[in-house]
C-alpha cells in the first residue's frame, strides 16, 4: 500500500492571521503537512491587546497559543528564520538558515511594518515605532526617564501609543497629527472634537494640522521642528503614522503588487500565482489594505476553505470598529460620513458628559446606514447589526441613540429580531443562528458554555453582552414558561420553597430535601435553603453549618490563601476611642492587617481559622458583636454626621442609622443588604446607591429603595416622601420582608425590582397601599426575625462544642495551616499572591 | 472495589470529629487530606485538601452534594466553586485539573486513610 502523498502548505509569517490560518485549516482537515516560518523569535501573539503588556500582562499571556500547541498539531515551526526567496518554478522557499522547503501551496501572512515617514532625523536615538513586543520594551526603557514624550500620528494606533506613554508615567505626552482632526478615517469632525476634549481632560496635549519638518538633537532626539516654524522639545518620539504591507518577498518573486504596496489578491485570496495566497495586512484586495484583525481572520477562513474544496470568497469587509481609547469609548460603523442628500443624520451631543452620537439613516427613514459613537458606545453592537442586516427601523429611530423615553424598555427583543445570518462575533465569525442553535440543539445555557462550543466572544469580547441576551432570549422563547427552579435537586423557585417550608413548618435542610427535593443536594441549594430557613425562623445558622457557604460556616470572610477577615459591628460608623483601642490591640496581638471598609467600619485580615474564637472572645468582652460581614444579610447603615455637628444637617442621621442598623442586623436575606442615611439632600452617605436609603427632608424622611453600586450601578428609587420615623420603619419592615420572601437566590434588590412585574408602582402599592393585603403578615414576620436576633459569635465563644469546629487540622487542633504565607507591605502584612 | 492496591492504613481521627454531611482536614504524614462524612449516603470519602484551581488548601471546607442521574458525589471548593467528583477526583466543570482521592474506611469509630505502601 502506497500512502497518499500529503500536500505541503507553507505559511510565511507567524502573526495573528498566520496562526489563525493554521487553526482554521486544521479544524477542517488534518490532511496537510503544515510548515510555518516566522522571523520573530516568539510564536504568534496578540497584537491587538499589546498595550496590556504595559498593564502587567506578560509576553506569555499574550500568546495566541503556546509552543506546545504547534507540536501537538504536528506543525513544523521555524522561528527566527526569515524566508528570503520564493522560487516559483521549483515551488520552494529558501530561508536565511539555508533551509530549502518545497511547497504545494504557499500562504503569505507577512503582515505589515510600521510606516516611518521620511523626516530628517528619524534615525536618532529615542525615536521608536509601536509594533512588536520588542518595540514596547524599548519604549518602556525610554519612558522610565523621559519628561516629555510625543506620538506622531493621531489615528487609532497613535492614540493607543499615547495611552501607553500615559500608563508608563511619562509626565507630559503630546500627540502630533498632520490632519486637522483626530482619527480622520474613522469618525466625523464633531466626533473628533468631542474625543479631543475628552483626551485633553485626561492629560494629553494635542497638536493638529502639524507637519513635522525635522527631528532635532545630536545623536538623541531633543525636539520636533514643524513646518510652521514652531518647535516642541521632547525626549522621546513614538511614530505611528500608519502601516506598510510587507510585500518585498512577493515583489522579489515577481508577484503582482500594488502601486502603494500590498500583494494583489482576488476574491479567493490568490495572488497572481494560483498556488500562492496572501492574507492579512500584506494583502491588497479591491484596492484596499485591511488593517484590522477581523478581516484578516476572514481571509484566513477563505484560504482554508479554498484548500479544502470549499467555496468561500472574500468580498470586502465592514471596517466598523469599537474600542476604548484611554477610557473613552469610540466606535464607528457602516458609513460614518454619508450626508445629505444620500442620508439624513440624527445627532445627539452632550458636551457636559462628553457624549457624541450620530446615526445616518436612509432618506426614506427605513434603514440605518452608519454612524459614530463617542463617550458611550453601549449601543454599538445593536446598531452594527441593524446596519449589516438591513433591519427596518422603528418609527422613532432617535430611540436607537437616546434610549426609549417613557414606556417599558423591552430588553433583548432587539437582538432576537436579527436574522439568523447576522454575524454576532466578527472575530470568530459566529452568526446569530449558530448561537441560538447551540442553545436549542446542544443545550448551551451560559456564555462560558458558548465560548467552549463555538468560540463566540473569545476574540475582542465586544459581543459578549449580545451573546448573553441571545442565550437568555432563546431560552425564554423555547417554552412559554421557563420554570425558575433552584437547582437539579429542587423543582421549585426560591419563593415557592419559602412558602412550602413555612406552611409545613420545616426547620432543617435534610427535612426540606426529604420532603421537596431529590438526590443529595449541592452547593447551590444548600445555602439557598439555609437562607430561606433563616428568613423564616432566624435560628442560629451554625447549627447547620455544613449547608452554609464557607463564610457563613466559619462566621468570617475567607480570603486569598485561606485565612479569614474579621469585622465587628460599628453601627452607622460611630465608634469610641476606647473601642478603637480594643480593635488596635486585638489586631496587633493576632498580627492582622487592618483597613477601613467602604461601609464605615474596620476589617481585620489574615486571621487563622483557629484564632477566630479567641479574637472574638476579646472583642465581645469589650462590648463588640458580630458585624455579619460574612453573611448574606445587612452589612452597614452608612451615615453622614447629620444635624448633631453639621451646619447643613436637617435631622440626626447618625441616631437613625444606628437604630436602623440594630433593628435589621443579623437577618439573612437573598443577598447582602447595604443602607445609608443622609442628614440633608447633599447626600454625603450616598443613600441613593444603597438597597435602602434614607434622606432627611424639611418635613421628615424620604425613603429610596433598590439601588446598588457594584459591577452594574443603579440608583435607588423614591418609595415614600416626607414620612415620619414610625412610618418609615413600618415601610422598611414590609419592603425588606417582601424582598426576603420573593427574590431568587443571590438576587440583589435592584435586580429584584427590575424583574418585578409592574416595577416600582407595583412595589409602592404592595408596601404602602397594602394592595395584596399582606402588610400585617409581613410586619409580624419581620418582628419574629428581629426578636430572634443573636450575636452568632457570642454563641460560639460561649459554647465549647461549637468552638472546637474552628480548627484547620481535625487531628492537630493547635497547628495552623502551614501553607498560609504572608509578606510585608507598608508596615503591615498581606497574603502572598496565588 | 475492583482495583486492589497495596495500601497501608493509617488511623487519623475519631469519626465523630468529622461534621455530618461535611468535611474536615487532617494532617497525615505531612500531607493535608480532606475527609468527608457523607452521612446522608452512609459513605466516607478522602481527597487532597488542595484545590488545584488556585492552589488553595480549602476543599475540606467545601460543601458536598451530588450531581446527575447517577448521583455522583462531589465537593465544591469554597473559593470559586470548582466541583470535583469524590469518586474519581475529576473536575466536573470541564477544567482539566483533577484531585487525588484516597482509600478510606471507618472501623470502631476511627477513620483510617489508605496510603500507598512502600
Interface residues (C-beta under 8 A of the other chain):
Chain A: X452 X488 X489 X510 X519 X520 X521 X522 X523 X525 X526 X527 X545 X546 X547 X549 X550 X553 X554 X558 X560 X561 X562 X805 X808 X809 X810 X811 X812 X815 X817 X819 X820 X834
Chain B: X12 X13 X17 X18 X19 X20 X21 X22 X23 X24 X25 X26 X27 X28 X32 X35 X38 X40 X41 X54 X55 X56 X57 X58 X61 X62 X63 X64 X65 X66 X67 X68 X71 X73 X74 X76 X78 X79 X81 X83 X94
